[in-house]
Amino acid sequence: MEVPLKIVLKDISPYEDVIEAEVRDLAAKLGKYFPGIISCRVTVEKPHKHHHTGSLYRATVLLTVPGKQISVNREHPLHKSHEDIFVAVRHAFDDAARQMEEFSLVWHKDVKGHDTLPHGVVAKLFPDGYGFIVSFGGREIYFHKNSVLDGFEKLKIGTEVRFHEEEGEKGPQASTVKIVRKAHLHHRRH
């Protein structure tokens, strides 16, 4: 993962340490389905007490992969097994694993389709860790350093990139930015 795993635990004492270890283990296993996971945020909470079923736990897994966010929210108000915090967490990760497997199949099937990704050039870079791409269509797209697969420090004004675009809070943004590698011919002088 490019961004460290983020775990949020709400109202689950005395299980915090054990659940955190379980979440770390399960999150690490998601990489076998698709090694290009950008970030993973997991929230485990006991949102409210149900009158007929007791305390149920909710586990949410939010994954960012190139060009997409995968969100799994496991809370079944009538599912008594979710009274067990470990079952709720495992169910969420089982769902996440299935979605990652599906994403991976599509991703690998479309590897050649990367040529259809939008192109642009880096137009602005800011030392705070963000910048803007101008697409070959003339539009300006925001990106954050965490979305740069090859490393933000390798970018310069004018660097040609491909990117996955999504709608951000303030307009278009690139969820993934990849530097376009040019094939160079080397000529030998005799």
Secondary structure, 3 states (H helix, E strand, C coil): CCCCCEEEEECCCCCHHHHHHHHHHHHHHHCCCCCCCCEEEEEEECCCEECCCEECCEEEEEEEECCEEEEEEECCCCCHHHHCHHHHHHHHHHHHHHHHHHHHHHHHHCHHHHHHCCEEEEEEEECCCEEEEEECCCCEEEEEHHHECCCHHHCCCCCEEEEEEEEECCEEEEEEEEECCCCCCCCCCC
